[in-house]
Amino acid sequence: MFSTKKKIAALALVIGMALSQDVWAAPAAPTGLTAPGQAVTESSLSLVWDRPAKGDDVVSYNVYMDGKLVAQTDKDFSSEAKKEIRDFYAGSPQGQKVVSHNYRVTGLQANSRHSFTVRAVDAKGEESADSNKFSTATLTAGESLDVTRYGAVGDGSTLNTEAIQKAIDACPAGGTVVIPAGNFKTGSLWLKSDMTLEVQKGATLLGTEDPSAYPYHYKLYPYLSDERYFSLINARPGQDGKQLQNIRIVGEGTIDGNGWKMDEKGNYLYRARAKKGEPLPANHVSKIGVLAANQVAALEKDEGMDENKAYPRRSSLILLKGVDHVYVTGVTLKNPANHTLVLQKCNDVVVENTNFQTFNCNNGDGIEFGHGKGLKVYDNVFNNGDDCVNFAAGQGAKGEKGAPTEDIWIFNNSFHHGHGAVVMGSHTAAYIQNLLAEDNVIDGTEIALRMKTNPANGGGARDIYFRNNAARNLTKNFFIATTAYSDPNAKTDFPKASKAGSFYNIRVEDCTVEKTGKAAIEIVGLPEAKHHDISFKNVTIDKGQPWIITNAENIDFDNVKQSNTPINKF
């Protein structure tokens, strides 16, 4: 028999071997577990949490409600984005692994309180310690107003603007206006504080093709400088400027802007510009547009504008301006005449499990966010005609005086067509800052991380962290930061910024890239405004094109691999 001393020595040896092999090493615990306030309803809530500081070994998370296991995130495919992220690795098994760190809890009782914790799980099935404990109560059920009670008819042809607006105007604080199954055609609608617009499964809110159903900004509100048509869905402060609050757009239905015709493959047709003195091309807006064509024609006729002035004034699908606490979830947004979801001077915004389908719609950006603070974008699918998620902060000397666009978290999304997945600029005057984009898959986008400005705009972007993302089939760059951006469709005259803009304090870490059509990394500054302090760490690029780096300083590469690029030349 072993003596006690020998037993202790033997046990110490076994423990030492086990620890050296990480047999007993549990993963680090998640942090920051919370439910965004606007993502809590009477029957559900959305949990989000931070990845552990050392999360490379995490393959899933276990979600506990009131002490009981209710979900394993690696088995949760309740959204289209989660399904697409899973399927991404069938064709890219070596891609950087994306792990979901959000979960929607459903089937709850109204006005009930629950507590939650989350534990990280590694490949061996070992659980971490608990995250922080988070407790919250669901909401008390509010009044529900079905638009058909106010005369709306879902036959696809009746114009329902007045009936739906009556329901919105009658909605009490905390209430919900319901669009039931059917095809409800409408013009511009105006949401208000403390309400929910629910587009139910099988329902379509369809924009009318009649341009007169969309007020033209300066005629309705002469104190506004914006001269675009109003959107299909709108919310904005009155002349007193007081912010609106607590607006939700939810459901499993569709909001369709009716902007463009489709081709035989189901893609929207892309507009070509007319050349002076030549016949109109086959894909000119007048031939392939629906609402887009009619709005341009109306401005040419009624306002005497030429096409170049009229074209940028088309209406977007949703415009929320000056709203605190916004929640968009579940809906499919498609076919805008211009942009899709525009958020100006909005704070504390969550966009979750939304399907952006605007591929080939000219200017069909997914999300436009400017001069706001606090945006969470997760569990969405983006397939867009322009940038997928774009951030702006004003132009030139006037824009420099505005509020920055800041505190942004983009994670667990699936990106497809689009000029860029995560984009800053070209309006950068007041700075875009404090942005984290992580755990996304990017497949077929032109550019993964895109930063663009020009000397007149000024400002730039700073404190940007792009980590743990997997990209493939990029038709242009993986990363671009340029001061040479020019958009011929959006030329306006404005006083120039006090100095040219630049991009700095940028970190790109733990990413894989499979194929780029142009320079995998492109950083182009100016002699008087160099991009600087940009680092790349643990980035693997396969079939990427050679890099372009000019007028930049303090550009650092640590474990960056691309077979056809001599890394040490920079």
C-alpha positions, 0 to 999 in steps of 0.5 A: 500500500502507498503511504500517505506521502506517496499518495499525495505525490501521486495525486499531485503528479496526476493533477499536474498532468491533467492541468498540463493537458487542459483536461480540467481547464474550464473556459472563461465565463461570459460577461455583460449579460443583459436584455436591451430594454426595448427588446423586452415584450409581454411574452419574450425578451432578447438576451445578449452577452459579451464573449469571454476575454479568452474565448478561442475555445468556446463552441457554444453557450448554455442559457439558464432561466431561473436556474434551469437550462433552457437553450444551447446556442449551438443547437439554436437555428431559430433565425435565418441568420443562425441557419446561414452562419451554420451553413457557411462552414460547409463550404469554408471549414477552415473559416474563423469560427463564429459563435452565437452570443444572443438568444431570444426567450419566447413563450413567457407570461406577461408581467412575469419576472425571471433571472438568467445566467449564461455559461460558455462551453468548450469542445470537450463539453466543459462549462464555465462559471456563471456569467453575471446574473441578469433579472428582468420582468416582461411587460404588461400586455397593452391594447391591440388595434387591428387596422381592419377595424379602421377600414383597411382592406388587404386586397393589394389594391385598395389605398389604406393610408387613411385607415392605417393612420387612424389606427396609429393615431388612436393607439394608446401608450404601450399599444400595438397597431396590427397589420394582419395577413393580407396585402395592405397598400399604403402611402406615408405613415407616421408613427409616434412615441410609445407604440408598436407596429406589428406586421404579422406573418402573412402580411405585407405593408406595400408602398403605393406607386403613387408619388402624391401619397408621399409628402415632399419634405419642404412642402409639408415641413418648410422648416426642414432642410431635407428635400427628399420625399418622406418614406413609407414609414416615418417618425420624427419630432415636431417643430419643438424638436423634442425627441420621440421615444419607444418605437417598435417595428416587429412581426414576421411579415414584409414591408415592401417599398415597391421601388423597382421591377424585378428580373426573371431571377427575382433580382431588382433591376439596377438603374443606368444613368442617361447620357446627354443627347443619347436614347434612354438605356433599357434599364433607365429609371423610367423603364425599370422603376415603379415608385422610383420612376414615378417620383423622379417623373413627378419632380421633373414635371412639378418642380422643373428638376432635371433627372440628376437633381430629382433622382436622389430625392426618392423616398426610403422605406423607413425613416426614423429621426430623433427617436430614443429607444427603437426596436426592429425585429422579425420583419423582412424589408424589401424593394425601397425606392432609395435606402431601407432603414434610415436612423438619424439622431436616434439613440439606443437602437436594436435591430435584431433578426431582420431580413434586408432584401434589397439586392440591386435596388439602387442606393438600397443600403440596409441600415443608415445610422447617423449622429446617434449613440448606441446601436446594436445590430445582431442576428440579421441577414443583409443582401443589399444594393448598396452598403449593408450597415453604414454610418454617417456623421455629417459633411464639412464645416457644418457637420463638424459641429454635430454629434458623433456617431458612436457606441455601436455593436455589430455581431452574429449577422450574415452578410451577402451582396452589398458594397460593404458589410460594415461601412463608415462614411463618406459623411464623416465630419463629426467622427464615427467612433467606438464600434465593435464588429465581431462574430459575423460571416461575410459571403459575396460582399464587395468589401468587408470593412470599408472606411471612406471619406474625402478631403472636404468632409473632414473628421473620420473614424476612430476606435474601431475593433473588427474581430472574429469574422469570416469572409469569402468571395469578396469582389473587391477588398477585405479592408479599405480606408481611403480619403479618395472616395467620390460619389457622382450621384451625391454631389452637393455644395457645402463649406469644406471641413477645417481639415481633411479626415483620417481613420485611426486607432483601428484593430483587425484581429482573428479573421479569415478571408477566402478570395478578394477581387482587388487588393486585400488590404488598401489604405490610402491617405493624404500627405497632410492627413495620413491614416495611422495606428492600424493593426492587423493580428491573426489574419489569414488571407487566401487568394487575396490580391496584393496590398496598396498602402500609401500615406499611412503610418504606424500600420502593424502586422502580427501573424498576418498570412497571405501567400502572394503578398510580401508582408515585410515590404510595408 
